[in-house]
Amino acid sequence: MNQYELPSPEKKPEYVKSNFDHIAKAYDRFNDWNSFFLHRSWKNWVVKEALKESSDPKIAVDLCCGTGDITARLSRVKSFQSVTGIDFSENMLSYAKTKLILDNRVKLQVGDAMNLKSLKNDSVDILTMGFGLRNVSDLKKCLSEIKRVLKPGGVFVNLDVGRVRPKFLKYFADFYFFKIVPIFGYLLYGSKHEMFDYLPHSAKSYPDQENLKKILEELGFHSVRFTNFVFGNAVGHVAKK
């Protein structure tokens, strides 16, 4: 593991926004390479689970939507009246635009995951988040905002990193995650960039799958469950308001 140090909580929002702007051009290929293209099926799972847990959903929001992978999947659900992708990196959103047909039903907007001021209380049926929750500076504040905007019975589906299970695989997973994954980023970006070190290291301060389930329940979500992908390298959580 290298000596990279994570930014402080106070500096994290601007650090993440600025650096995601920088690496936006390489982000999609980076996700393909570091997950061996598996992230595509995980994102399909996010939308499938959200629909399975919902009853006639009409309003969907993809928070920290990045380059719009999950937003695009949601936009293909014809029964939605509104699909909104929200991210605070304008460069990432510029790449998301290329995947979407933006019309009265589908839109992208710049926004802060910890202050969803554009969304009213109890207004959203489905809220998804893919590899974004660990980038916020205050996880509980973000989850509280998500709960605020969801309708009663609304569904939150979160996809992010987890902890490898069983533990004997942890050494191999850590070597790949902290040593190999950044190299993929450097190659795709064309030079070394610290954001490709940040992305794996950000997992160190992020709760494991069991503790995130507990946090969601403590905040008042119910029917919380999770699914491990690739021995827990990635994890999908489903929770209802």
N, C-alpha and C positions, 0 to 999 in steps of 0.2 A: 504494500500500500504506500502511495507517495505521501508527501508532506503537505498536500493541499489543505487549506483551512477554509471552512465555511464562513460566509459573511455573517455579521451579527444580525439579530432580528430587526434592528433599526435600519440597517443598510440593505437588508435582503430584498425588499420590494423593488427598489431602483436597480439593484444589482441584477436581479433576475430579468426585469423588463429590458434593460439595456443589452444584456448579453443574449437574450432570446432574439432581439432585433438583429444582432450580429450574425447569429448562426442559422437564421430562418432558411436560407437557401439550401442548407445541407441537412435540415432536420428530418425530412421525410426519408431520405436515403439512410440516414443514421439509424432511425427506428427500424427500418427493414434489415439492415446489417446486424445490429446488436441483438435483435430478437429472432434472427433467421426467418423473417417475414411473419412470425407468429402473432405479432401485435395486431395484424389485420383480423385474424379470427377472434382474438380477445375483444376487439372493438365490435365485431358482429355480436358477440355474446352480450355486451353491454346493452345494445339496443333490443336484442331478443328478450333479455331478462326484464328490462324496463316495461316492455309491452306486455309480457306475461303477467306482471304484478299489477298492471293498471286496468281500470275499467273505463273504456271509451275515452282515452286521453285525447285532448285537443291542443294543449299548450306544452311545448317541449323547449327546454333550454340546455345548451351544452356549454358548461362553464369551463374557463381556461381551455378554450377550444383549440388553441394553437393553429395549426395549418388545416383544421377543419375535417379531420378524418371521421369523427363521430357525428359532427354536424351534418356532413354529407349523407351519412347512413340514415340519420333521422329525417332528413329532407325527402328521402325516397318513400317515407311512410305517408301515403296519400291522405289518410284520415286526419292528419294533424292540420289544424287551422293556422298554427304559428310555430315556427322553428327558429330559435335565435342562438347564434354562437357568440359568446362573449370572451374576450381576451384583452389583456392590457398591452400586448405587443402589436403595434400596427403593422410591422413587417410580417409577422406570422399571419395576421389576418389578410394581408395582401396575397399570400399563397393560398389561403383558404378560399378566397374569391374564385380562384381558377377551378375549384372542384364543385362549385355550386351554381345553380341557376337562381340568382337573387331576384325575388319578386315580392309581391305583397305578403306572401306566406313565409318566405325564408329571408332572414337578414343576419348581418354581422354587425357587432358594435364593440367599441372599445369600452372596457369596464374593469372594475376592481372586484375581485372575488370576495373581498371582505366588506364591501359596501355596495350592495346590489341596489343602488338608489333608483335605477330605472324600472325595478320590478316591485309591484305592490304585494302586500301581505296576502297569503292564501291565493296566489294567482297562477301557479304552475303545476301541471299534472306530473310531468317527468323532468327531472334534472339529472344530467349526466356529467361526469368529470373523468377525463382520461389523462393520467400522469401529470396532474396539476396540483393536487392537494398538498403534496410535500413541498411545493414551492411557495406556499403562503407563509407569511411571518407569524400568523396567529391561527393555528388550526381550529381551535374551538370557536373562535369568532367567525371564521369562514363557515363552519358547519352550522352555527346558529343562524347565520344569514340564509343558508340553504333551507333550513327548517322554517324560517319565517316566510319565505316566498312560496314554499310548497303548499298546495291545498291539503286539507285533511284527507288522508288516504293517498296523498301524492307519494311518488317513488323517487328515491335517490339511488343512483347506481354509480359507484366509484371504482375506477381501475387505476391501480398504481403498483409500486413495488411492494414486496413482502419479505419475509424471512424464510430461508430455505428450510424445508422439512423433508427428510430427516436431517439431523444436525451433522451427521458424518459427511454430508455433501457440502457443508458450509465452506470449507477451505477451497474447494474447486470453484464454487460459485463466487467467492470473494476475489479469487485470482482473476477470473474472467471479468467480473464486474468492475474491479478497480484498476486492473492492468491492461486488459485487452480492449474493453469498451471505449476508453478514451482514445486509443490509437485509431479505432475506426473513425471517430470524429475528426481527428487531425487529418487523416487521409482524405475524407470527404470534403472537409472545409478547405483544404489546400495548405494548411499551416496549423501550428499548435494554437489552441484557444482554450482558456481556462474553463469555459462553460462545459466542455466535455469531461473535465475533472469534477466540476460541480455536480453534474447530473447523477453519477453514481454515489458521490459522497453525501448528497442530500438525503440519501436513504438512512444514513446513520442516526439522524435526529427525528426520523419519522417512525411512528408507532408500528409495531408488528401487527399481523392480522388479528390476533386475539385482542390486543389492547385497543386497536381502532374500533373493533366491534363493541368493546366495553364503553369507549368514549361516546359512540353513537347512542348507545342505550342510556347512558347517563344524561345526555342532552335531550332525551325524550323520544328518540326514534324507537320504533318497535319492529318486530319480525325481522331483526337484523341477522343476516347470514353472510358467509363468504365462500368463495371458490378459489382454490389455489391453481395456478397454472405453472407448469414446469417446476414442480416440487416447491412452489411458493415463491419463486423468483418474481412472479407477478401475481397479483391478487385482485379479485373482483368482489366488492361488498355491495349488498343490496339492503336498503333500509326504507321503512315507510314512516310517514308522519301520522 
